[in-house]
Amino acid sequence: AVPLLQKIGAIIARTDYEARVEGHTDDVPIQTAQYPSNWELSTARAVNVLRYLIETYPISSKRLSAVGFGEYQPLVPNDSPRHRAQNRRVEIVFLDPAKAGRPQEARP
């Protein structure tokens, strides 16, 4: 996934768009000390990608956000190992700050 994140990070760095990193899981319940539920796991996935982008590229933290959806927005039914794997993902959504009503940041 790192080569893809490198491409996406470079795109975000050279545009004025904001990016929302969305984490998702399958519907298999998880309960560990680190991740008591799929909510925490999906949020951790999103935050880890967000952290990579901030630490690797000159992107203002003001332009990035992270959200976890748990198992509640599947791409496909969770009826097979292949489908569950497809639902364990991170999506990056580009948002136009002008349409969001936020002032655009001056770029160096």
C-alpha positions as CSV (number, residue, x, y, z in Angstrom):
1,A,0.0,0.0,0.0
2,V,3.0,2.4,0.5
3,P,3.6,3.0,-3.2
4,L,-0.1,4.0,-3.6
5,L,0.0,6.2,-0.5
6,Q,3.1,7.9,-1.9
7,K,1.2,8.8,-5.0
8,I,-1.8,10.0,-3.1
9,G,0.4,12.0,-0.6
10,A,2.1,13.8,-3.5
11,I,-1.2,14.7,-5.0
12,I,-2.6,16.1,-1.8
13,A,0.6,18.0,-1.1
14,R,0.4,19.9,-4.4
15,T,-3.3,20.7,-4.4
16,D,-5.5,22.8,-2.1
17,Y,-8.0,19.9,-1.6
18,E,-8.7,18.6,1.9
19,A,-8.7,14.9,2.4
20,R,-10.8,12.7,4.7
21,V,-9.2,9.3,5.5
22,E,-12.0,6.8,6.1
23,G,-11.3,3.4,7.8
24,H,-13.5,0.4,7.4
25,T,-13.7,-3.2,8.7
26,D,-15.6,-6.4,7.9
27,D,-18.4,-7.5,10.2
28,V,-16.4,-10.0,12.2
29,P,-16.4,-8.7,15.8
30,I,-13.0,-7.9,17.3
31,Q,-12.3,-7.6,21.0
32,T,-8.7,-7.1,22.0
33,A,-7.0,-4.8,24.5
34,Q,-5.9,-2.6,21.6
35,Y,-9.1,-2.7,19.7
36,P,-12.2,-3.3,21.8
37,S,-14.5,-3.1,18.8
38,N,-14.5,-2.6,15.0
39,W,-15.0,1.1,15.6
40,E,-11.6,1.4,17.2
41,L,-9.9,-0.7,14.6
42,S,-11.4,1.2,11.7
43,T,-10.4,4.5,13.3
44,A,-6.9,3.3,13.9
45,R,-6.6,2.3,10.2
46,A,-7.6,5.8,9.2
47,V,-5.4,7.6,11.7
48,N,-2.3,5.5,10.7
49,V,-2.7,6.6,7.1
50,L,-3.3,10.2,8.2
51,R,-0.2,10.1,10.3
52,Y,1.9,8.7,7.4
53,L,0.7,11.5,5.1
54,I,1.5,14.2,7.7
55,E,4.9,12.8,8.5
56,T,5.9,12.2,4.9
57,Y,4.6,15.1,3.0
58,P,4.3,18.9,3.5
59,I,0.5,18.7,4.2
60,S,-1.1,20.9,6.8
61,S,-2.9,18.9,9.4
62,K,-5.8,21.4,8.9
63,R,-6.4,19.8,5.5
64,L,-6.7,16.2,6.8
65,S,-9.3,14.4,8.9
66,A,-9.8,10.8,9.9
67,V,-13.0,8.9,10.5
68,G,-13.8,5.3,11.4
69,F,-17.0,3.6,10.1
70,G,-16.4,0.1,11.6
71,E,-18.4,-2.5,9.6
72,Y,-21.3,-0.2,8.8
73,Q,-20.4,0.8,5.2
74,P,-19.4,-2.4,3.4
75,L,-18.6,-2.4,-0.3
76,V,-19.9,-6.0,-0.6
77,P,-21.8,-8.4,1.6
78,N,-19.6,-10.0,4.3
79,D,-20.6,-13.5,3.1
80,S,-17.1,-14.9,2.2
81,P,-13.5,-14.5,3.1
82,R,-12.9,-12.6,-0.2
83,H,-15.7,-10.2,0.4
84,R,-14.7,-9.6,4.1
85,A,-11.2,-8.8,2.8
86,Q,-12.6,-6.2,0.4
87,N,-14.5,-4.5,3.3
88,R,-11.3,-4.2,5.4
89,R,-10.0,-1.0,3.7
90,V,-9.1,2.7,3.9
91,E,-10.6,5.2,1.5
92,I,-9.3,8.7,0.9
93,V,-12.0,11.2,0.0
94,F,-10.9,14.5,-1.6
95,L,-12.9,17.6,-0.5
96,D,-12.9,21.0,-2.1
97,P,-12.5,23.5,0.7
98,A,-14.3,26.2,-1.3
99,K,-17.4,24.0,-1.4
100,A,-17.1,23.1,2.2
101,G,-17.2,26.8,3.1
102,R,-13.7,26.9,4.6
103,P,-11.1,29.5,3.8
104,Q,-8.3,28.2,1.6
105,E,-4.9,28.1,3.2
106,A,-2.0,30.1,1.7
107,R,0.5,27.7,0.3
108,P,4.3,28.4,0.6
